Amino acid sequence: MPRKSYTPEEIIQHFRTVELETGKGLADVEACWKIGITEQTYDR
């Protein structure tokens, strides 16, 4: 099955979601799991 390519708008929304969740006290890893990506992908 081919990988899904995210649009720039979707990527920005994912960044915002992680920022909001970490602002609430959630760890980066848990925030990434919540949106369905790995921490390595987020760091990249």
DABEL-V860927 format. One record per pair of residues at least 12 apart in sequence whose C-alpha atoms are under 10 Angstrom apart, sorted by the first residue. I is the first residue (numbers start at 0). J is the second residue. D is the distance in whole Angstrom. If there is no record, write none. Layout:
((I/J/D) (I/J/D))
//
This chain:
((10/41/10) (12/34/10) (13/30/10) (13/31/9) (13/34/7) (13/35/10) (13/36/9) (13/41/9) (14/30/10) (14/31/9) (14/34/10) (14/41/8) (16/30/8) (16/31/9) (16/33/9) (16/34/8) (17/29/9) (17/30/5) (17/31/7) (17/32/10) (17/33/9) (17/34/8) (17/41/9) (18/30/8) (20/33/9) (27/41/9) (27/42/10) (28/41/9))
//
